[in-house]
Amino acid sequence: MPHLDGKTVFVTGASRGIGAATARACAAAGARVALVSRSTGAIADLAGEIGEAALAIPCDVANWQEMARAVDATVDTFGGLDVVINNAGVIEPIGPLGETDPSGWAGVIDVNVKGVYHGMRAALPIMAARGAGTLITISSGAAHRALAGWSAYCTSKAAAKMLTEAAHAEYGETLRVMGLSPGTVATQMQRDIKASGVGPVAELDWEDHIPPEWVGRALVWMCGPEADDLLGTEVSLRDEGIRSRVGLA
């Protein structure tokens, strides 16, 4: 029996890449999935592919009211909320700190930090009332070291990592909170990085990146008791030991 059978999973940034792969993996594991994204057509198509177990919710994660309504719609439709995967993220603007567009820089913070906070803030009262639930933040190696040209992204990911640790400090006695740092993944973001020509990641070939399906499988695994020893931590998919536990090549 799939270990997410009957569970409800809320995935942000679900229109493509890691988010879409995660939604498919969760549905295959028996979950009902709320697909959250600004890309309405893409999540509608994905919901049609998955079937009755999927709900497409157009939503800007940077907008608190929209996120609150998205969580409410998920609970109203599926009767509960078991897992929130805060995946939505952007990287641009890429470039020297002194030359970046201030509004674009702030936009990264809006999505990558405030979006994570909004997901947590909307879900936590529901999960805390039940005394059960899982919150997972998609992190990055950029949360741990500064990379030239990536000031907005590195800052946002470091903030999201600390926000996840704060959630664990406050709710870890009853809720499952952790992060996942997947490494470089073959998604549109890597194409954008490649096109920028900025930094060592831009020098990687497409074959150097792991497929988004690996991340989806890892996230499903993290939702189960096999990952309970990792609660409160940032799980790294670059770790061969973790890959072995997940069952990845």
C-alpha positions as CSV (number, residue, x, y, z in Angstrom):
1,M,0.0,0.0,0.0
2,P,1.5,3.4,-0.9
3,H,2.5,5.1,2.2
4,L,0.8,8.4,1.3
5,D,-2.5,6.7,0.7
6,G,-5.3,9.1,1.8
7,K,-2.9,11.9,2.7
8,T,-3.3,15.4,1.3
9,V,-0.1,17.1,0.0
10,F,0.1,20.8,-0.9
11,V,2.9,21.6,-3.4
12,T,3.9,25.1,-4.4
13,G,5.6,25.8,-7.7
14,A,3.8,22.7,-9.0
15,S,3.6,23.8,-12.7
16,R,6.9,22.3,-13.8
17,G,10.3,20.9,-12.7
18,I,10.6,19.7,-9.1
19,G,7.1,20.8,-8.2
20,A,5.4,18.8,-11.0
21,A,7.6,15.8,-10.5
22,T,6.8,15.9,-6.8
23,A,3.1,16.1,-7.4
24,R,3.2,13.1,-9.7
25,A,5.3,11.1,-7.2
26,C,2.9,11.9,-4.3
27,A,-0.1,11.0,-6.4
28,A,1.5,7.7,-7.4
29,A,2.1,7.1,-3.7
30,G,-1.6,7.4,-3.0
31,A,-1.9,11.1,-2.0
32,R,-4.4,13.7,-3.0
33,V,-2.4,16.7,-4.3
34,A,-3.0,20.5,-4.3
35,L,-1.1,22.0,-7.2
36,V,-0.3,25.6,-6.5
37,S,1.3,27.9,-9.1
38,R,0.8,31.2,-11.0
39,S,0.9,29.2,-14.2
40,T,-2.7,28.3,-14.4
41,G,-2.7,26.4,-17.7
42,A,0.2,24.2,-16.6
43,I,-1.3,23.1,-13.3
44,A,-4.7,22.6,-15.0
45,D,-3.0,20.3,-17.5
46,L,-1.2,18.5,-14.7
47,A,-4.4,18.1,-12.7
48,G,-6.0,16.6,-15.7
49,E,-3.2,14.1,-16.1
50,I,-3.3,13.1,-12.4
51,G,-7.1,12.9,-12.2
52,E,-9.5,13.3,-9.4
53,A,-6.8,13.2,-6.8
54,A,-5.5,16.6,-7.9
55,L,-6.7,20.1,-7.4
56,A,-5.2,23.0,-9.4
57,I,-5.1,26.3,-7.4
58,P,-3.9,29.4,-9.2
59,C,-1.9,31.3,-6.6
60,D,1.0,33.7,-6.1
61,V,2.9,32.4,-3.1
62,A,4.2,35.9,-2.4
63,N,0.6,37.0,-1.6
64,W,-0.5,36.1,1.9
65,Q,-4.3,36.3,1.2
66,E,-4.0,34.0,-1.9
67,M,-1.9,31.5,0.0
68,A,-4.4,31.4,2.9
69,R,-7.3,30.9,0.5
70,A,-5.3,28.1,-1.3
71,V,-4.8,26.2,1.9
72,D,-8.5,26.7,2.8
73,A,-9.5,25.4,-0.6
74,T,-7.3,22.4,-0.2
75,V,-8.9,21.6,3.2
76,D,-12.4,22.2,1.9
77,T,-11.9,19.9,-1.1
78,F,-9.9,17.1,0.5
79,G,-11.0,17.3,4.1
80,G,-7.6,18.0,5.6
81,L,-3.9,18.8,5.1
82,D,-1.1,16.5,5.9
83,V,2.0,17.7,4.0
84,V,3.2,21.1,2.8
85,I,6.1,21.2,0.3
86,N,7.3,24.8,-0.1
87,N,9.0,24.4,-3.4
88,A,8.3,27.6,-5.4
89,G,11.4,29.5,-6.1
90,V,13.1,32.0,-8.5
91,I,16.7,32.9,-9.1
92,E,16.7,36.0,-11.3
93,P,18.1,38.6,-11.2
94,I,21.5,37.1,-11.6
95,G,24.4,39.7,-11.7
96,P,26.6,41.9,-9.6
97,L,25.0,43.1,-6.4
98,G,25.7,46.8,-7.4
99,E,24.0,46.4,-10.7
100,T,20.9,44.4,-9.8
101,D,17.4,45.8,-10.2
102,P,16.1,46.5,-6.7
103,S,12.5,45.5,-7.5
104,G,13.7,42.2,-9.1
105,W,16.0,41.5,-6.1
106,A,13.1,42.1,-3.7
107,G,10.9,39.8,-5.8
108,V,13.2,36.9,-5.1
109,I,12.7,37.6,-1.4
110,D,9.0,37.8,-1.9
111,V,8.8,34.3,-3.5
112,N,11.7,32.4,-1.9
113,V,11.3,33.6,1.7
114,K,7.8,35.2,2.1
115,G,6.3,32.4,0.0
116,V,7.8,29.8,2.4
117,Y,6.5,31.8,5.4
118,H,3.1,32.1,3.9
119,G,2.9,28.3,3.3
120,M,3.9,27.6,6.9
121,R,1.7,30.3,8.4
122,A,-1.4,29.1,6.6
123,A,-0.8,25.4,7.4
124,L,0.5,25.5,10.9
125,P,-2.7,26.3,12.8
126,I,-4.4,23.4,11.0
127,M,-1.6,21.0,11.6
128,A,-1.0,22.1,15.2
129,A,-4.7,21.6,16.0
130,R,-4.4,18.0,14.8
131,G,-1.0,17.4,16.3
132,A,0.3,16.0,13.1
133,G,1.7,17.1,9.8
134,T,4.9,17.5,7.7
135,L,6.5,20.7,6.5
136,I,9.3,20.5,3.9
137,T,11.2,23.4,2.5
138,I,13.2,23.1,-0.7
139,S,16.6,24.4,0.2
140,S,19.9,24.8,-1.7
141,G,23.7,24.7,-1.3
142,A,23.3,28.4,-1.9
143,A,21.9,28.7,1.6
144,H,25.4,27.9,3.0
145,R,27.8,29.9,0.9
146,A,27.8,33.1,-1.1
147,L,28.2,32.9,-4.8
148,A,29.1,35.9,-6.9
149,G,26.2,37.1,-8.9
150,W,23.7,35.2,-6.8
151,S,23.2,37.6,-4.0
152,A,19.4,37.5,-4.0
153,Y,19.1,33.7,-4.3
154,C,21.8,33.0,-1.7
155,T,20.3,35.4,0.7
156,S,16.8,34.1,0.2
157,K,17.8,30.4,0.6
158,A,19.7,31.2,3.8
159,A,16.7,32.9,5.2
160,A,14.4,30.1,4.2
161,K,16.7,27.6,5.9
162,M,16.6,29.6,9.1
163,L,12.8,29.9,8.8
164,T,12.6,26.1,8.6
165,E,14.8,25.7,11.6
166,A,12.6,28.2,13.5
167,A,9.5,26.2,12.6
168,H,11.2,23.0,13.9
169,A,12.2,24.8,17.1
170,E,8.6,25.9,17.7
171,Y,6.6,22.9,16.5
172,G,9.1,20.0,16.3
173,E,7.6,18.2,19.3
174,T,4.5,17.4,17.4
175,L,5.1,18.2,13.7
176,R,7.6,16.9,11.2
177,V,9.7,19.8,9.8
178,M,12.8,19.5,7.6
179,G,14.5,20.9,4.5
180,L,15.8,19.2,1.3
181,S,18.8,20.4,-0.5
182,P,18.6,18.6,-3.9
183,G,21.8,19.8,-5.5
184,T,21.6,20.9,-9.2
185,V,18.4,19.6,-10.9
186,A,17.6,19.4,-14.6
187,T,14.9,22.1,-14.7
188,Q,14.3,25.4,-16.4
189,M,16.2,27.2,-13.6
190,Q,19.4,25.5,-14.7
191,R,18.8,26.7,-18.3
192,D,18.4,30.2,-16.9
193,I,21.7,29.8,-15.0
194,K,23.4,28.4,-18.0
195,A,22.2,31.4,-20.1
196,S,23.5,33.9,-17.6
197,G,27.1,32.6,-17.8
198,V,27.6,33.6,-14.2
199,G,29.4,31.4,-11.7
200,P,30.5,27.8,-11.6
201,V,27.1,26.3,-11.9
202,A,26.6,27.9,-15.3
203,E,29.6,25.9,-16.5
204,L,27.9,22.5,-15.8
205,D,26.6,20.4,-18.6
206,W,22.9,19.3,-18.7
207,E,24.0,15.7,-18.0
208,D,25.6,16.9,-14.7
209,H,22.2,17.6,-13.1
210,I,20.0,15.0,-11.5
211,P,16.4,14.5,-12.9
212,P,13.5,16.2,-11.0
213,E,12.0,12.8,-10.6
214,W,14.7,11.9,-8.1
215,V,13.7,14.9,-6.0
216,G,10.1,13.8,-6.1
217,R,11.0,10.4,-4.9
218,A,13.1,11.8,-2.1
219,L,10.3,14.0,-1.0
220,V,7.8,11.2,-0.9
221,W,10.4,9.2,1.2
222,M,10.8,12.2,3.5
223,C,7.1,12.2,4.2
224,G,7.4,8.7,5.8
225,P,8.7,7.4,9.1
226,E,11.9,6.2,7.4
227,A,13.1,9.8,7.5
228,D,12.2,10.5,11.1
229,D,15.8,10.5,12.3
230,L,16.3,13.5,10.0
231,L,13.6,15.8,11.4
232,G,14.8,19.3,12.0
233,T,17.7,18.9,9.6
234,E,18.4,19.8,6.0
235,V,18.6,16.6,4.0
236,S,21.2,16.7,1.2
237,L,20.4,14.7,-2.0
238,R,24.1,15.0,-2.8
239,D,24.8,12.6,0.0
240,E,25.3,9.1,-1.4
241,G,24.0,7.7,1.9
242,I,20.7,9.5,1.5
243,R,20.4,8.5,-2.1
244,S,20.9,4.9,-1.0
245,R,18.2,5.2,1.6
246,V,15.8,6.7,-0.9
247,G,16.6,4.0,-3.4
248,L,18.1,6.2,-6.1
249,A,21.0,5.1,-8.3
